[in-house]
Amino acid sequence: TSCDKDDDNDSATSVIAGGVLSGEVVGLGDANPDSINATMYYYDENNAFNVDGSYNDKIVVGSGTLDDGELTLNDKIVVGSGTLADGELTLKLNETVDERYLEAGFKELEEEYGGKITVSNRNVKIGEADVRAYQSGKAIGQFYYVTGIEDKDWHGYLIYAAAVVSITGTYTDEEGNGRVIYNVFLKKGWNIVYMKETGTEGHRYYEYTTATPSGAKWYYKDDTL
């Protein structure tokens, strides 16, 4: 893969060098998309309401609709494209993303976890991209960058950061039934944040890291089945 490991205060970062991420694809089967795009969904307050003043909670997303009664997204931009060759996907992401499509995603994280999680720059703006496959303009599937498809496996998220930021610390709830660990160091530009979920019912543990795990590859999920 084209993902660099850098030392930042003795902790690893997962910077997508040159905006290019490539690797083996698992589960592609007979899928033959004619285009692959990385898309970033964002909230556009100018389109948040219908003409009558009600919330616009039925949003066109590609060729489908999102109608969950709660407005979270209502537009998208293409931030990269991919190609398939010999069972490998090569994704090329745009070098920069305009900050108007980003949001301060970590602004309330410290308060949410009672000060146990530390964010070095609470105002840094970030955005997350999905990688989708298309056939004749219709979305037919999605690519995930993972070490496996179980919760216990590492799931990679493509994150663009407008500036350097670190998120570190451990939060355990009062009953001891849940724990959240952050060991995340983002550079300016594209990064991969890995997350896994472990534990048993009623005892869930979440870990986020930018240390690159071994065995990460692309996994294709067919949305037409």
C-alpha positions, 0 to 999 in steps of 0.5 A, spaced: 500 500 500 502 507 499 501 509 506 507 512 510 508 510 517 511 516 521 513 517 528 510 523 531 512 523 539 513 516 538 506 514 535 505 512 528 501 516 523 497 513 517 498 518 512 496 517 505 502 518 501 501 523 495 493 521 496 494 514 493 492 508 496 493 501 493 492 494 495 488 487 493 481 487 493 477 481 496 470 479 494 470 483 488 467 477 484 464 478 477 463 486 479 465 490 473 464 497 475 465 502 470 467 508 475 470 508 482 469 515 486 471 517 493 465 521 495 465 526 501 458 528 504 457 534 507 452 539 510 449 545 506 445 549 511 443 553 504 439 547 502 437 544 509 430 547 509 424 546 504 420 552 501 415 551 506 420 552 512 420 544 514 426 540 514 429 537 508 430 530 511 429 526 504 435 527 501 438 525 494 444 521 495 447 519 488 442 514 485 438 513 492 435 517 497 436 517 505 429 518 508 431 517 516 427 523 519 433 526 521 437 531 517 445 529 517 447 530 510 445 533 503 450 534 498 456 530 496 463 532 492 467 527 489 474 527 492 478 522 488 477 516 483 480 509 483 482 504 478 482 496 478 487 492 475 489 485 476 485 484 482 488 491 485 484 497 487 488 504 486 485 510 489 487 517 487 485 522 492 485 530 491 491 533 494 486 538 498 479 539 500 476 546 500 475 547 508 467 549 506 466 541 505 469 540 512 467 540 519 470 541 526 469 533 528 473 533 534 470 540 537 466 536 543 470 530 544 473 532 550 466 534 554 463 527 551 468 523 554 469 527 561 476 530 559 479 523 559 480 524 551 485 530 549 484 533 543 490 538 541 486 542 536 479 542 537 477 547 532 481 543 526 476 541 520 476 534 518 472 530 512 471 523 511 470 519 504 467 513 502 469 509 496 463 507 491 463 503 485 458 505 479 455 502 473 452 506 468 452 512 473 448 507 479 452 505 485 453 498 485 457 497 491 462 500 496 470 498 498 472 498 505 479 498 507 480 493 513 483 487 516 477 483 516 469 484 516 468 482 523 467 487 528 474 485 532 478 487 525 481 493 524 476 498 519 480 503 516 476 510 515 479 515 510 480 522 513 482 529 510 485 533 516 486 541 514 491 541 520 495 537 524 491 534 530 492 529 536 487 525 539 489 521 545 487 518 552 482 512 555 475 513 557 472 508 561 464 509 563 463 509 571 460 502 571 466 499 567 462 496 562 465 500 556 471 503 554 474 508 548 481 508 547 484 514 542 491 514 539 490 518 533 495 523 530 493 526 524 497 530 519 495 535 514 492 532 508 489 524 507 490 519 513 487 513 515 484 512 522 483 505 524 477 502 529 475 496 532 470 494 537 471 488 541 468 485 548 461 482 549 454 484 550 453 489 555 461 490 555 463 494 549 470 496 547 472 501 542 479 503 540 481 508 534 488 508 532 493 511 526 498 506 527 497 501 521 495 494 522 498 488 518 494 485 513 489 491 511 486 490 504 480 493 500 474 489 501 468 490 496 461 489 498 456 488 493 450 493 494 445 489 489 445 483 492 
